[in-house]
Amino acid sequence: NYQTTLIPTMTMYIEHANIIVKNLEDSIKYFQTAFPHWKIRGTGTYDISGVNKTWVHLGDDKFYLSLNTIESQEISNPNGYSNQVNINHMGFVVDDVQGLYDRMKDAGYSGSLCVEDCDFRTRVYIYDGNGIDWEFIEYNTEDPNKRNQYV
């Protein structure tokens, strides 16, 4: 059943998509050809079950693609993210992440409110009925340097 109760429209937009790719350089070239104004906003590596993962955030101040490569496709990943070429999650910017979290929780969806050590954003990750992870972010600043901070 779809909810039929009308609720006030919230301001939102898609902020990013998290995608596993085979070759970062090829993907960067492709998207910078399509969108010449896009720049690399951040880059790094981290370990998943002993396997190195490299990521690049490519885009502008409002939208980006989180492009990721993984050394091995043979990874057991407990957080549900795919290790194959795939979209892992998309992030939506909203103006009331707590209200959204409460609505989703009340409707039976599971997720976690991610409280960070910063005062400029709050994030929540919520799985849908298909097991897809969706991220919702509320920013408390318009400063792109703070909004795009990765540490």
C-alpha positions as CSV (number, residue, x, y, z in Angstrom):
1,N,0.0,0.0,0.0
2,Y,1.2,3.4,-0.9
3,Q,0.8,6.1,1.7
4,T,-2.0,8.4,0.7
5,T,-1.7,11.0,3.5
6,L,-0.3,14.2,2.1
7,I,2.8,15.6,3.8
8,P,4.5,18.9,3.0
9,T,6.9,18.7,0.1
10,M,10.5,18.9,1.2
11,T,13.3,20.4,-0.7
12,M,15.6,17.8,-2.1
13,Y,18.0,16.9,-4.9
14,I,20.2,14.0,-5.8
15,E,23.7,14.7,-4.5
16,H,25.7,11.6,-5.6
17,A,25.8,8.1,-6.9
18,N,28.3,5.5,-5.5
19,I,29.4,3.3,-8.4
20,I,31.9,0.4,-8.8
21,V,33.8,0.8,-12.1
22,K,36.4,-1.4,-13.8
23,N,38.8,1.4,-14.6
24,L,38.9,4.8,-12.7
25,E,41.0,6.6,-15.3
26,D,38.6,5.6,-18.2
27,S,35.6,6.6,-16.1
28,I,37.2,10.0,-15.2
29,K,38.0,10.7,-18.8
30,Y,34.5,9.7,-20.0
31,F,32.7,12.0,-17.5
32,Q,35.1,14.9,-17.8
33,T,34.5,14.7,-21.6
34,A,30.8,14.8,-21.0
35,F,30.9,17.4,-18.3
36,P,34.1,19.5,-18.8
37,H,33.5,21.6,-15.6
38,W,33.6,18.5,-13.3
39,K,36.7,18.2,-11.2
40,I,38.1,15.6,-8.8
41,R,36.7,16.7,-5.4
42,G,38.5,14.1,-3.3
43,T,40.2,10.8,-3.6
44,G,41.4,8.0,-1.3
45,T,41.7,4.3,-0.5
46,Y,40.4,2.0,2.2
47,D,40.4,-1.7,3.0
48,I,37.5,-4.0,2.6
49,S,38.1,-7.5,4.1
50,G,41.8,-7.2,3.3
51,V,41.3,-5.9,-0.3
52,N,42.2,-2.4,-1.3
53,K,39.5,-0.1,-2.6
54,T,40.2,3.2,-4.4
55,W,37.7,5.9,-4.7
56,V,37.4,9.3,-6.5
57,H,34.6,11.9,-6.1
58,L,34.2,13.5,-9.5
59,G,31.7,16.4,-10.1
60,D,31.0,20.0,-9.1
61,D,30.0,21.7,-5.9
62,K,26.4,20.3,-6.0
63,F,26.6,16.8,-7.6
64,Y,29.3,14.1,-7.9
65,L,29.9,10.5,-8.8
66,S,31.7,8.4,-6.2
67,L,33.7,6.2,-8.6
68,N,35.3,3.1,-6.9
69,T,37.5,0.3,-8.0
70,I,38.2,-2.9,-6.1
71,E,41.4,-5.0,-6.6
72,S,39.4,-8.3,-6.4
73,Q,35.9,-9.1,-7.4
74,E,36.0,-12.1,-4.9
75,I,35.1,-10.1,-1.7
76,S,32.6,-11.0,0.9
77,N,31.2,-7.7,2.0
78,P,29.1,-7.7,5.2
79,N,27.6,-4.2,4.6
80,G,25.6,-5.4,1.6
81,Y,27.4,-3.3,-1.0
82,S,28.2,-5.1,-4.3
83,N,31.7,-5.6,-5.3
84,Q,30.8,-6.0,-9.0
85,V,30.4,-3.1,-11.4
86,N,27.2,-1.6,-9.9
87,I,25.6,1.4,-8.3
88,N,25.9,1.0,-4.5
89,H,23.9,3.9,-3.3
90,M,22.7,7.4,-4.2
91,G,22.6,10.4,-1.9
92,F,19.7,12.8,-1.7
93,V,20.0,16.2,0.0
94,V,16.9,17.0,2.1
95,D,16.0,19.8,4.5
96,D,14.8,17.6,7.4
97,V,16.8,14.4,7.7
98,Q,15.4,13.6,11.2
99,G,11.8,13.9,10.0
100,L,12.6,11.7,7.0
101,Y,14.3,9.1,9.3
102,D,11.3,9.0,11.6
103,R,8.9,8.6,8.7
104,M,10.9,5.8,7.2
105,K,11.4,4.0,10.6
106,D,7.7,4.3,11.3
107,A,7.0,2.7,8.0
108,G,9.2,-0.3,8.9
109,Y,12.3,0.6,6.9
110,S,15.7,0.0,8.6
111,G,18.7,2.3,8.6
112,S,21.0,4.2,10.8
113,L,21.3,7.9,11.6
114,C,24.9,8.7,11.0
115,V,26.0,11.4,13.5
116,E,29.4,12.8,12.4
117,D,32.0,14.8,14.4
118,C,30.9,18.0,12.6
119,D,28.1,20.5,12.9
120,F,27.5,21.0,9.2
121,R,25.8,17.8,8.1
122,T,23.7,14.8,9.3
123,R,23.3,11.7,7.2
124,V,21.1,8.6,7.3
125,Y,21.3,5.4,5.3
126,I,18.1,3.5,4.8
127,Y,17.6,0.2,2.9
128,D,14.6,-0.2,0.7
129,G,12.6,-3.4,0.3
130,N,15.0,-4.6,-2.4
131,G,18.1,-4.2,-0.2
132,I,19.2,-1.0,-1.9
133,D,20.9,1.4,0.4
134,W,19.8,5.1,0.0
135,E,21.6,8.0,1.7
136,F,19.8,11.2,2.8
137,I,21.9,14.2,3.9
138,E,20.9,17.4,5.6
139,Y,23.5,20.2,5.4
140,N,23.7,23.0,7.9
141,T,25.9,25.2,5.7
142,E,26.1,26.5,2.2
143,D,29.9,26.6,2.3
144,P,31.1,24.1,-0.4
145,N,34.4,23.6,1.4
146,K,32.6,22.3,4.5
147,R,29.9,20.4,2.6
148,N,32.6,18.6,0.6
149,Q,34.9,17.8,3.5
150,Y,36.0,14.2,3.5
151,V,37.8,13.9,6.9
